[in-house]
Amino acid sequence: MPPYRAWLVDLDGTLYRASWVRLAMTAELLAGGGRSVRVLRVFRQEHERLRAELVKPVSSPYEEQLRRAAERLGRDVSEVRRVVDYWMVCRPGKWLRLFRRRRLLAEIAGFRQQGGRTAVVSDYPAAQKLAALGAASLFDVVVANGESGGPNRLKPWPDGYLLAAERLGMAAEECLVVGDRQDADGEAARRAGMAFRRI
């Protein structure tokens, strides 16, 4: 058996090369989504604010992020949700597959073949992205903000990783967190008492 019995893997920026996807999506936005740019910018800003400010757990940080963004923009939440779903969840799919981290995905598959358990822990909805990556079958558990059973706080709070470990039936010391951000994934792993590997 590998030294860790479970890998808890971040999605955005870890399972695919985020900088290339952002570049491709920026080009698409400039070509045909100019009016959505401000909505997306404010939505992302609210995400970073929630990372720092959301101390007490809430039922859905994603819904709180949408609400705050809509309030700042003076728009209806449903309108903000529609823009975010289209530009951040649906439309990037083709780019996610193109820029997926093939070596890491192969490592995860190999780990599972050795008997390891796996989970995705994401601060954003994950189901459509995992399908676009062709990676949904690589994970036993998905803990994603904005989806049923998601965490009550964003990283660097450890909630998502602790929830994933619990659902896998693993103790913290049996888990390795794999992520791309030391300030988010790495800090959440430290707070959860888990090891961390940065991609």
PyMOL CGO cylinders between C-alpha atoms (Angstrom):
from pymol import cmd
from pymol.cgo import CYLINDER

trace = [
    CYLINDER, 0.00, 0.00, 0.00, 1.12, 3.60, -0.60, 0.3, 1, 1, 1, 1, 1, 1,
    CYLINDER, 1.12, 3.60, -0.60, 2.05, 5.65, 2.50, 0.3, 1, 1, 1, 1, 1, 1,
    CYLINDER, 2.05, 5.65, 2.50, -1.35, 7.40, 2.41, 0.3, 1, 1, 1, 1, 1, 1,
    CYLINDER, -1.35, 7.40, 2.41, -4.61, 5.53, 2.10, 0.3, 1, 1, 1, 1, 1, 1,
    CYLINDER, -4.61, 5.53, 2.10, -6.52, 8.45, 0.58, 0.3, 1, 1, 1, 1, 1, 1,
    CYLINDER, -6.52, 8.45, 0.58, -5.76, 11.33, -1.77, 0.3, 1, 1, 1, 1, 1, 1,
    CYLINDER, -5.76, 11.33, -1.77, -7.99, 14.40, -1.43, 0.3, 1, 1, 1, 1, 1, 1,
    CYLINDER, -7.99, 14.40, -1.43, -7.55, 16.37, -4.63, 0.3, 1, 1, 1, 1, 1, 1,
    CYLINDER, -7.55, 16.37, -4.63, -8.37, 19.98, -5.44, 0.3, 1, 1, 1, 1, 1, 1,
    CYLINDER, -8.37, 19.98, -5.44, -9.95, 20.52, -8.87, 0.3, 1, 1, 1, 1, 1, 1,
    CYLINDER, -9.95, 20.52, -8.87, -9.37, 24.00, -10.33, 0.3, 1, 1, 1, 1, 1, 1,
    CYLINDER, -9.37, 24.00, -10.33, -5.71, 24.56, -11.14, 0.3, 1, 1, 1, 1, 1, 1,
    CYLINDER, -5.71, 24.56, -11.14, -4.80, 21.05, -9.98, 0.3, 1, 1, 1, 1, 1, 1,
    CYLINDER, -4.80, 21.05, -9.98, -6.50, 18.65, -12.39, 0.3, 1, 1, 1, 1, 1, 1,
    CYLINDER, -6.50, 18.65, -12.39, -5.99, 21.07, -15.29, 0.3, 1, 1, 1, 1, 1, 1,
    CYLINDER, -5.99, 21.07, -15.29, -3.62, 23.93, -16.16, 0.3, 1, 1, 1, 1, 1, 1,
    CYLINDER, -3.62, 23.93, -16.16, -5.68, 26.92, -15.08, 0.3, 1, 1, 1, 1, 1, 1,
    CYLINDER, -5.68, 26.92, -15.08, -3.51, 29.59, -16.72, 0.3, 1, 1, 1, 1, 1, 1,
    CYLINDER, -3.51, 29.59, -16.72, -4.10, 28.12, -20.20, 0.3, 1, 1, 1, 1, 1, 1,
    CYLINDER, -4.10, 28.12, -20.20, -7.83, 27.75, -19.58, 0.3, 1, 1, 1, 1, 1, 1,
    CYLINDER, -7.83, 27.75, -19.58, -8.04, 31.35, -18.33, 0.3, 1, 1, 1, 1, 1, 1,
    CYLINDER, -8.04, 31.35, -18.33, -6.23, 32.55, -21.46, 0.3, 1, 1, 1, 1, 1, 1,
    CYLINDER, -6.23, 32.55, -21.46, -8.62, 30.66, -23.74, 0.3, 1, 1, 1, 1, 1, 1,
    CYLINDER, -8.62, 30.66, -23.74, -11.66, 31.88, -21.84, 0.3, 1, 1, 1, 1, 1, 1,
    CYLINDER, -11.66, 31.88, -21.84, -10.39, 35.48, -21.87, 0.3, 1, 1, 1, 1, 1, 1,
    CYLINDER, -10.39, 35.48, -21.87, -10.19, 35.29, -25.66, 0.3, 1, 1, 1, 1, 1, 1,
    CYLINDER, -10.19, 35.29, -25.66, -13.74, 33.95, -25.81, 0.3, 1, 1, 1, 1, 1, 1,
    CYLINDER, -13.74, 33.95, -25.81, -15.01, 36.66, -23.48, 0.3, 1, 1, 1, 1, 1, 1,
    CYLINDER, -15.01, 36.66, -23.48, -13.36, 39.37, -25.57, 0.3, 1, 1, 1, 1, 1, 1,
    CYLINDER, -13.36, 39.37, -25.57, -14.87, 37.89, -28.73, 0.3, 1, 1, 1, 1, 1, 1,
    CYLINDER, -14.87, 37.89, -28.73, -18.43, 37.54, -27.52, 0.3, 1, 1, 1, 1, 1, 1,
    CYLINDER, -18.43, 37.54, -27.52, -18.99, 37.94, -23.82, 0.3, 1, 1, 1, 1, 1, 1,
    CYLINDER, -18.99, 37.94, -23.82, -17.87, 41.47, -23.04, 0.3, 1, 1, 1, 1, 1, 1,
    CYLINDER, -17.87, 41.47, -23.04, -20.96, 42.32, -21.03, 0.3, 1, 1, 1, 1, 1, 1,
    CYLINDER, -20.96, 42.32, -21.03, -20.32, 39.37, -18.72, 0.3, 1, 1, 1, 1, 1, 1,
    CYLINDER, -20.32, 39.37, -18.72, -16.77, 40.40, -17.76, 0.3, 1, 1, 1, 1, 1, 1,
    CYLINDER, -16.77, 40.40, -17.76, -17.79, 42.69, -14.90, 0.3, 1, 1, 1, 1, 1, 1,
    CYLINDER, -17.79, 42.69, -14.90, -20.14, 40.06, -13.44, 0.3, 1, 1, 1, 1, 1, 1,
    CYLINDER, -20.14, 40.06, -13.44, -17.40, 37.43, -13.48, 0.3, 1, 1, 1, 1, 1, 1,
    CYLINDER, -17.40, 37.43, -13.48, -14.82, 39.82, -12.01, 0.3, 1, 1, 1, 1, 1, 1,
    CYLINDER, -14.82, 39.82, -12.01, -17.09, 40.78, -9.10, 0.3, 1, 1, 1, 1, 1, 1,
    CYLINDER, -17.09, 40.78, -9.10, -18.05, 37.14, -8.53, 0.3, 1, 1, 1, 1, 1, 1,
    CYLINDER, -18.05, 37.14, -8.53, -14.36, 36.14, -8.28, 0.3, 1, 1, 1, 1, 1, 1,
    CYLINDER, -14.36, 36.14, -8.28, -13.64, 39.09, -5.96, 0.3, 1, 1, 1, 1, 1, 1,
    CYLINDER, -13.64, 39.09, -5.96, -16.42, 37.94, -3.65, 0.3, 1, 1, 1, 1, 1, 1,
    CYLINDER, -16.42, 37.94, -3.65, -14.90, 34.46, -3.63, 0.3, 1, 1, 1, 1, 1, 1,
    CYLINDER, -14.90, 34.46, -3.63, -11.59, 35.81, -2.32, 0.3, 1, 1, 1, 1, 1, 1,
    CYLINDER, -11.59, 35.81, -2.32, -13.41, 37.97, 0.23, 0.3, 1, 1, 1, 1, 1, 1,
    CYLINDER, -13.41, 37.97, 0.23, -15.32, 34.95, 1.49, 0.3, 1, 1, 1, 1, 1, 1,
    CYLINDER, -15.32, 34.95, 1.49, -12.05, 33.05, 1.90, 0.3, 1, 1, 1, 1, 1, 1,
    CYLINDER, -12.05, 33.05, 1.90, -10.89, 35.72, 4.32, 0.3, 1, 1, 1, 1, 1, 1,
    CYLINDER, -10.89, 35.72, 4.32, -14.17, 36.76, 5.96, 0.3, 1, 1, 1, 1, 1, 1,
    CYLINDER, -14.17, 36.76, 5.96, -16.36, 33.66, 6.25, 0.3, 1, 1, 1, 1, 1, 1,
    CYLINDER, -16.36, 33.66, 6.25, -15.48, 32.47, 9.75, 0.3, 1, 1, 1, 1, 1, 1,
    CYLINDER, -15.48, 32.47, 9.75, -18.84, 31.04, 10.76, 0.3, 1, 1, 1, 1, 1, 1,
    CYLINDER, -18.84, 31.04, 10.76, -20.14, 28.14, 8.63, 0.3, 1, 1, 1, 1, 1, 1,
    CYLINDER, -20.14, 28.14, 8.63, -23.08, 28.83, 6.29, 0.3, 1, 1, 1, 1, 1, 1,
    CYLINDER, -23.08, 28.83, 6.29, -25.35, 26.43, 4.45, 0.3, 1, 1, 1, 1, 1, 1,
    CYLINDER, -25.35, 26.43, 4.45, -23.77, 27.28, 1.06, 0.3, 1, 1, 1, 1, 1, 1,
    CYLINDER, -23.77, 27.28, 1.06, -20.79, 29.59, 0.56, 0.3, 1, 1, 1, 1, 1, 1,
    CYLINDER, -20.79, 29.59, 0.56, -21.53, 29.45, -3.18, 0.3, 1, 1, 1, 1, 1, 1,
    CYLINDER, -21.53, 29.45, -3.18, -25.01, 30.89, -2.70, 0.3, 1, 1, 1, 1, 1, 1,
    CYLINDER, -25.01, 30.89, -2.70, -23.53, 33.55, -0.41, 0.3, 1, 1, 1, 1, 1, 1,
    CYLINDER, -23.53, 33.55, -0.41, -20.99, 34.42, -3.09, 0.3, 1, 1, 1, 1, 1, 1,
    CYLINDER, -20.99, 34.42, -3.09, -23.74, 34.75, -5.71, 0.3, 1, 1, 1, 1, 1, 1,
    CYLINDER, -23.74, 34.75, -5.71, -25.85, 36.87, -3.35, 0.3, 1, 1, 1, 1, 1, 1,
    CYLINDER, -25.85, 36.87, -3.35, -22.98, 39.23, -2.53, 0.3, 1, 1, 1, 1, 1, 1,
    CYLINDER, -22.98, 39.23, -2.53, -22.00, 39.60, -6.18, 0.3, 1, 1, 1, 1, 1, 1,
    CYLINDER, -22.00, 39.60, -6.18, -25.60, 40.34, -7.20, 0.3, 1, 1, 1, 1, 1, 1,
    CYLINDER, -25.60, 40.34, -7.20, -25.90, 42.93, -4.43, 0.3, 1, 1, 1, 1, 1, 1,
    CYLINDER, -25.90, 42.93, -4.43, -22.73, 44.73, -5.52, 0.3, 1, 1, 1, 1, 1, 1,
    CYLINDER, -22.73, 44.73, -5.52, -23.78, 44.67, -9.16, 0.3, 1, 1, 1, 1, 1, 1,
    CYLINDER, -23.78, 44.67, -9.16, -27.36, 45.73, -8.47, 0.3, 1, 1, 1, 1, 1, 1,
    CYLINDER, -27.36, 45.73, -8.47, -28.64, 42.70, -10.37, 0.3, 1, 1, 1, 1, 1, 1,
    CYLINDER, -28.64, 42.70, -10.37, -30.90, 39.76, -9.64, 0.3, 1, 1, 1, 1, 1, 1,
    CYLINDER, -30.90, 39.76, -9.64, -29.17, 36.65, -8.25, 0.3, 1, 1, 1, 1, 1, 1,
    CYLINDER, -29.17, 36.65, -8.25, -30.66, 34.51, -11.03, 0.3, 1, 1, 1, 1, 1, 1,
    CYLINDER, -30.66, 34.51, -11.03, -29.01, 36.72, -13.66, 0.3, 1, 1, 1, 1, 1, 1,
    CYLINDER, -29.01, 36.72, -13.66, -25.60, 36.45, -11.96, 0.3, 1, 1, 1, 1, 1, 1,
    CYLINDER, -25.60, 36.45, -11.96, -26.04, 32.68, -11.61, 0.3, 1, 1, 1, 1, 1, 1,
    CYLINDER, -26.04, 32.68, -11.61, -26.85, 32.36, -15.31, 0.3, 1, 1, 1, 1, 1, 1,
    CYLINDER, -26.85, 32.36, -15.31, -23.68, 34.25, -16.33, 0.3, 1, 1, 1, 1, 1, 1,
    CYLINDER, -23.68, 34.25, -16.33, -21.47, 32.31, -13.88, 0.3, 1, 1, 1, 1, 1, 1,
    CYLINDER, -21.47, 32.31, -13.88, -22.91, 28.93, -14.88, 0.3, 1, 1, 1, 1, 1, 1,
    CYLINDER, -22.91, 28.93, -14.88, -22.38, 29.63, -18.56, 0.3, 1, 1, 1, 1, 1, 1,
    CYLINDER, -22.38, 29.63, -18.56, -18.91, 31.19, -18.45, 0.3, 1, 1, 1, 1, 1, 1,
    CYLINDER, -18.91, 31.19, -18.45, -17.33, 29.41, -15.47, 0.3, 1, 1, 1, 1, 1, 1,
    CYLINDER, -17.33, 29.41, -15.47, -18.98, 25.98, -15.42, 0.3, 1, 1, 1, 1, 1, 1,
    CYLINDER, -18.98, 25.98, -15.42, -20.33, 25.04, -18.88, 0.3, 1, 1, 1, 1, 1, 1,
    CYLINDER, -20.33, 25.04, -18.88, -18.34, 26.85, -21.55, 0.3, 1, 1, 1, 1, 1, 1,
    CYLINDER, -18.34, 26.85, -21.55, -14.79, 26.04, -20.29, 0.3, 1, 1, 1, 1, 1, 1,
    CYLINDER, -14.79, 26.04, -20.29, -15.42, 22.28, -20.69, 0.3, 1, 1, 1, 1, 1, 1,
    CYLINDER, -15.42, 22.28, -20.69, -13.64, 21.86, -24.00, 0.3, 1, 1, 1, 1, 1, 1,
    CYLINDER, -13.64, 21.86, -24.00, -10.58, 23.70, -22.67, 0.3, 1, 1, 1, 1, 1, 1,
    CYLINDER, -10.58, 23.70, -22.67, -10.48, 21.69, -19.45, 0.3, 1, 1, 1, 1, 1, 1,
    CYLINDER, -10.48, 21.69, -19.45, -10.11, 18.47, -21.42, 0.3, 1, 1, 1, 1, 1, 1,
    CYLINDER, -10.11, 18.47, -21.42, -7.45, 19.96, -23.68, 0.3, 1, 1, 1, 1, 1, 1,
    CYLINDER, -7.45, 19.96, -23.68, -5.37, 21.28, -20.78, 0.3, 1, 1, 1, 1, 1, 1,
    CYLINDER, -5.37, 21.28, -20.78, -5.95, 18.49, -18.25, 0.3, 1, 1, 1, 1, 1, 1,
    CYLINDER, -5.95, 18.49, -18.25, -2.92, 17.26, -16.29, 0.3, 1, 1, 1, 1, 1, 1,
    CYLINDER, -2.92, 17.26, -16.29, -2.61, 13.84, -17.88, 0.3, 1, 1, 1, 1, 1, 1,
    CYLINDER, -2.61, 13.84, -17.88, 0.30, 12.72, -15.70, 0.3, 1, 1, 1, 1, 1, 1,
    CYLINDER, 0.30, 12.72, -15.70, -1.51, 13.55, -12.47, 0.3, 1, 1, 1, 1, 1, 1,
    CYLINDER, -1.51, 13.55, -12.47, -4.72, 11.87, -13.67, 0.3, 1, 1, 1, 1, 1, 1,
    CYLINDER, -4.72, 11.87, -13.67, -2.68, 8.76, -14.51, 0.3, 1, 1, 1, 1, 1, 1,
    CYLINDER, -2.68, 8.76, -14.51, -1.11, 8.88, -11.02, 0.3, 1, 1, 1, 1, 1, 1,
    CYLINDER, -1.11, 8.88, -11.02, -4.57, 9.03, -9.45, 0.3, 1, 1, 1, 1, 1, 1,
    CYLINDER, -4.57, 9.03, -9.45, -5.71, 6.06, -11.55, 0.3, 1, 1, 1, 1, 1, 1,
    CYLINDER, -5.71, 6.06, -11.55, -2.61, 4.11, -10.47, 0.3, 1, 1, 1, 1, 1, 1,
    CYLINDER, -2.61, 4.11, -10.47, -3.17, 4.99, -6.83, 0.3, 1, 1, 1, 1, 1, 1,
    CYLINDER, -3.17, 4.99, -6.83, -6.71, 3.65, -7.06, 0.3, 1, 1, 1, 1, 1, 1,
    CYLINDER, -6.71, 3.65, -7.06, -5.47, 0.43, -8.67, 0.3, 1, 1, 1, 1, 1, 1,
    CYLINDER, -5.47, 0.43, -8.67, -3.25, -0.07, -5.60, 0.3, 1, 1, 1, 1, 1, 1,
    CYLINDER, -3.25, -0.07, -5.60, -6.30, 0.18, -3.35, 0.3, 1, 1, 1, 1, 1, 1,
    CYLINDER, -6.30, 0.18, -3.35, -6.17, 3.90, -2.55, 0.3, 1, 1, 1, 1, 1, 1,
    CYLINDER, -6.17, 3.90, -2.55, -9.33, 5.95, -2.03, 0.3, 1, 1, 1, 1, 1, 1,
    CYLINDER, -9.33, 5.95, -2.03, -9.84, 9.32, -3.69, 0.3, 1, 1, 1, 1, 1, 1,
    CYLINDER, -9.84, 9.32, -3.69, -11.94, 12.45, -3.33, 0.3, 1, 1, 1, 1, 1, 1,
    CYLINDER, -11.94, 12.45, -3.33, -12.25, 15.79, -5.08, 0.3, 1, 1, 1, 1, 1, 1,
    CYLINDER, -12.25, 15.79, -5.08, -12.60, 18.80, -2.79, 0.3, 1, 1, 1, 1, 1, 1,
    CYLINDER, -12.60, 18.80, -2.79, -13.53, 21.99, -4.64, 0.3, 1, 1, 1, 1, 1, 1,
    CYLINDER, -13.53, 21.99, -4.64, -14.58, 25.53, -3.75, 0.3, 1, 1, 1, 1, 1, 1,
    CYLINDER, -14.58, 25.53, -3.75, -16.68, 25.56, -6.95, 0.3, 1, 1, 1, 1, 1, 1,
    CYLINDER, -16.68, 25.56, -6.95, -19.20, 23.14, -8.52, 0.3, 1, 1, 1, 1, 1, 1,
    CYLINDER, -19.20, 23.14, -8.52, -17.32, 20.08, -9.75, 0.3, 1, 1, 1, 1, 1, 1,
    CYLINDER, -17.32, 20.08, -9.75, -19.63, 17.61, -11.53, 0.3, 1, 1, 1, 1, 1, 1,
    CYLINDER, -19.63, 17.61, -11.53, -19.61, 19.19, -15.01, 0.3, 1, 1, 1, 1, 1, 1,
    CYLINDER, -19.61, 19.19, -15.01, -15.88, 19.91, -14.86, 0.3, 1, 1, 1, 1, 1, 1,
    CYLINDER, -15.88, 19.91, -14.86, -15.05, 16.34, -13.85, 0.3, 1, 1, 1, 1, 1, 1,
    CYLINDER, -15.05, 16.34, -13.85, -17.20, 15.07, -16.74, 0.3, 1, 1, 1, 1, 1, 1,
    CYLINDER, -17.20, 15.07, -16.74, -15.45, 17.43, -19.16, 0.3, 1, 1, 1, 1, 1, 1,
    CYLINDER, -15.45, 17.43, -19.16, -12.07, 16.18, -17.92, 0.3, 1, 1, 1, 1, 1, 1,
    CYLINDER, -12.07, 16.18, -17.92, -13.19, 12.56, -18.33, 0.3, 1, 1, 1, 1, 1, 1,
    CYLINDER, -13.19, 12.56, -18.33, -12.22, 12.09, -14.68, 0.3, 1, 1, 1, 1, 1, 1,
    CYLINDER, -12.22, 12.09, -14.68, -15.47, 11.52, -12.78, 0.3, 1, 1, 1, 1, 1, 1,
    CYLINDER, -15.47, 11.52, -12.78, -14.79, 7.79, -12.40, 0.3, 1, 1, 1, 1, 1, 1,
    CYLINDER, -14.79, 7.79, -12.40, -11.44, 8.47, -10.70, 0.3, 1, 1, 1, 1, 1, 1,
    CYLINDER, -11.44, 8.47, -10.70, -13.07, 9.70, -7.48, 0.3, 1, 1, 1, 1, 1, 1,
    CYLINDER, -13.07, 9.70, -7.48, -15.02, 7.88, -4.79, 0.3, 1, 1, 1, 1, 1, 1,
    CYLINDER, -15.02, 7.88, -4.79, -16.30, 11.08, -3.21, 0.3, 1, 1, 1, 1, 1, 1,
    CYLINDER, -16.30, 11.08, -3.21, -16.92, 14.64, -4.45, 0.3, 1, 1, 1, 1, 1, 1,
    CYLINDER, -16.92, 14.64, -4.45, -17.19, 17.50, -1.95, 0.3, 1, 1, 1, 1, 1, 1,
    CYLINDER, -17.19, 17.50, -1.95, -17.95, 20.64, -3.93, 0.3, 1, 1, 1, 1, 1, 1,
    CYLINDER, -17.95, 20.64, -3.93, -19.17, 24.09, -2.96, 0.3, 1, 1, 1, 1, 1, 1,
    CYLINDER, -19.17, 24.09, -2.96, -22.39, 24.81, -4.82, 0.3, 1, 1, 1, 1, 1, 1,
    CYLINDER, -22.39, 24.81, -4.82, -23.42, 21.15, -4.95, 0.3, 1, 1, 1, 1, 1, 1,
    CYLINDER, -23.42, 21.15, -4.95, -25.40, 18.99, -2.54, 0.3, 1, 1, 1, 1, 1, 1,
    CYLINDER, -25.40, 18.99, -2.54, -23.37, 18.01, 0.53, 0.3, 1, 1, 1, 1, 1, 1,
    CYLINDER, -23.37, 18.01, 0.53, -20.73, 20.66, -0.10, 0.3, 1, 1, 1, 1, 1, 1,
    CYLINDER, -20.73, 20.66, -0.10, -18.58, 22.34, 2.57, 0.3, 1, 1, 1, 1, 1, 1,
    CYLINDER, -18.58, 22.34, 2.57, -19.86, 25.11, 4.85, 0.3, 1, 1, 1, 1, 1, 1,
    CYLINDER, -19.86, 25.11, 4.85, -16.72, 27.25, 4.46, 0.3, 1, 1, 1, 1, 1, 1,
    CYLINDER, -16.72, 27.25, 4.46, -14.12, 27.81, 1.77, 0.3, 1, 1, 1, 1, 1, 1,
    CYLINDER, -14.12, 27.81, 1.77, -10.45, 26.90, 1.89, 0.3, 1, 1, 1, 1, 1, 1,
    CYLINDER, -10.45, 26.90, 1.89, -8.22, 27.61, 3.79, 0.3, 1, 1, 1, 1, 1, 1,
    CYLINDER, -8.22, 27.61, 3.79, -10.81, 26.36, 6.27, 0.3, 1, 1, 1, 1, 1, 1,
    CYLINDER, -10.81, 26.36, 6.27, -10.40, 22.57, 6.46, 0.3, 1, 1, 1, 1, 1, 1,
    CYLINDER, -10.40, 22.57, 6.46, -14.13, 21.77, 6.32, 0.3, 1, 1, 1, 1, 1, 1,
    CYLINDER, -14.13, 21.77, 6.32, -14.14, 20.29, 2.80, 0.3, 1, 1, 1, 1, 1, 1,
    CYLINDER, -14.14, 20.29, 2.80, -11.13, 18.04, 3.40, 0.3, 1, 1, 1, 1, 1, 1,
    CYLINDER, -11.13, 18.04, 3.40, -12.42, 16.86, 6.77, 0.3, 1, 1, 1, 1, 1, 1,
    CYLINDER, -12.42, 16.86, 6.77, -15.79, 16.08, 5.20, 0.3, 1, 1, 1, 1, 1, 1,
    CYLINDER, -15.79, 16.08, 5.20, -14.15, 14.13, 2.37, 0.3, 1, 1, 1, 1, 1, 1,
    CYLINDER, -14.15, 14.13, 2.37, -12.04, 12.11, 4.83, 0.3, 1, 1, 1, 1, 1, 1,
    CYLINDER, -12.04, 12.11, 4.83, -15.12, 11.33, 6.91, 0.3, 1, 1, 1, 1, 1, 1,
    CYLINDER, -15.12, 11.33, 6.91, -17.06, 10.16, 3.84, 0.3, 1, 1, 1, 1, 1, 1,
    CYLINDER, -17.06, 10.16, 3.84, -14.14, 7.94, 2.83, 0.3, 1, 1, 1, 1, 1, 1,
    CYLINDER, -14.14, 7.94, 2.83, -13.89, 6.55, 6.38, 0.3, 1, 1, 1, 1, 1, 1,
    CYLINDER, -13.89, 6.55, 6.38, -10.30, 7.79, 6.77, 0.3, 1, 1, 1, 1, 1, 1,
    CYLINDER, -10.30, 7.79, 6.77, -8.45, 9.49, 9.61, 0.3, 1, 1, 1, 1, 1, 1,
    CYLINDER, -8.45, 9.49, 9.61, -6.69, 12.79, 8.84, 0.3, 1, 1, 1, 1, 1, 1,
    CYLINDER, -6.69, 12.79, 8.84, -3.21, 11.24, 9.09, 0.3, 1, 1, 1, 1, 1, 1,
    CYLINDER, -3.21, 11.24, 9.09, -4.16, 8.72, 6.38, 0.3, 1, 1, 1, 1, 1, 1,
    CYLINDER, -4.16, 8.72, 6.38, -4.90, 11.49, 3.87, 0.3, 1, 1, 1, 1, 1, 1,
    CYLINDER, -4.90, 11.49, 3.87, -2.72, 13.38, 1.41, 0.3, 1, 1, 1, 1, 1, 1,
    CYLINDER, -2.72, 13.38, 1.41, -4.10, 16.66, 0.06, 0.3, 1, 1, 1, 1, 1, 1,
    CYLINDER, -4.10, 16.66, 0.06, -3.08, 17.42, -3.53, 0.3, 1, 1, 1, 1, 1, 1,
    CYLINDER, -3.08, 17.42, -3.53, -3.52, 21.01, -4.67, 0.3, 1, 1, 1, 1, 1, 1,
    CYLINDER, -3.52, 21.01, -4.67, -2.06, 24.00, -6.47, 0.3, 1, 1, 1, 1, 1, 1,
    CYLINDER, -2.06, 24.00, -6.47, -2.30, 26.75, -3.83, 0.3, 1, 1, 1, 1, 1, 1,
    CYLINDER, -2.30, 26.75, -3.83, -0.26, 26.78, -0.67, 0.3, 1, 1, 1, 1, 1, 1,
    CYLINDER, -0.26, 26.78, -0.67, -2.45, 29.55, 0.80, 0.3, 1, 1, 1, 1, 1, 1,
    CYLINDER, -2.45, 29.55, 0.80, -5.68, 27.62, 0.18, 0.3, 1, 1, 1, 1, 1, 1,
    CYLINDER, -5.68, 27.62, 0.18, -5.16, 23.86, -0.20, 0.3, 1, 1, 1, 1, 1, 1,
    CYLINDER, -5.16, 23.86, -0.20, -1.91, 23.76, 1.77, 0.3, 1, 1, 1, 1, 1, 1,
    CYLINDER, -1.91, 23.76, 1.77, -3.24, 25.80, 4.67, 0.3, 1, 1, 1, 1, 1, 1,
    CYLINDER, -3.24, 25.80, 4.67, -6.50, 23.81, 4.73, 0.3, 1, 1, 1, 1, 1, 1,
    CYLINDER, -6.50, 23.81, 4.73, -4.49, 20.58, 4.84, 0.3, 1, 1, 1, 1, 1, 1,
    CYLINDER, -4.49, 20.58, 4.84, -2.37, 21.89, 7.72, 0.3, 1, 1, 1, 1, 1, 1,
    CYLINDER, -2.37, 21.89, 7.72, -5.47, 22.90, 9.69, 0.3, 1, 1, 1, 1, 1, 1,
    CYLINDER, -5.47, 22.90, 9.69, -7.00, 19.46, 9.03, 0.3, 1, 1, 1, 1, 1, 1,
    CYLINDER, -7.00, 19.46, 9.03, -3.84, 17.67, 10.21, 0.3, 1, 1, 1, 1, 1, 1,
    CYLINDER, -3.84, 17.67, 10.21, -3.17, 16.24, 6.75, 0.3, 1, 1, 1, 1, 1, 1,
    CYLINDER, -3.17, 16.24, 6.75, -0.07, 16.05, 4.54, 0.3, 1, 1, 1, 1, 1, 1,
    CYLINDER, -0.07, 16.05, 4.54, 0.10, 18.29, 1.47, 0.3, 1, 1, 1, 1, 1, 1,
    CYLINDER, 0.10, 18.29, 1.47, 1.56, 17.89, -2.00, 0.3, 1, 1, 1, 1, 1, 1,
    CYLINDER, 1.56, 17.89, -2.00, 1.67, 20.96, -4.22, 0.3, 1, 1, 1, 1, 1, 1,
    CYLINDER, 1.67, 20.96, -4.22, 1.24, 20.56, -7.99, 0.3, 1, 1, 1, 1, 1, 1,
]
cmd.load_cgo(trace, "trace")
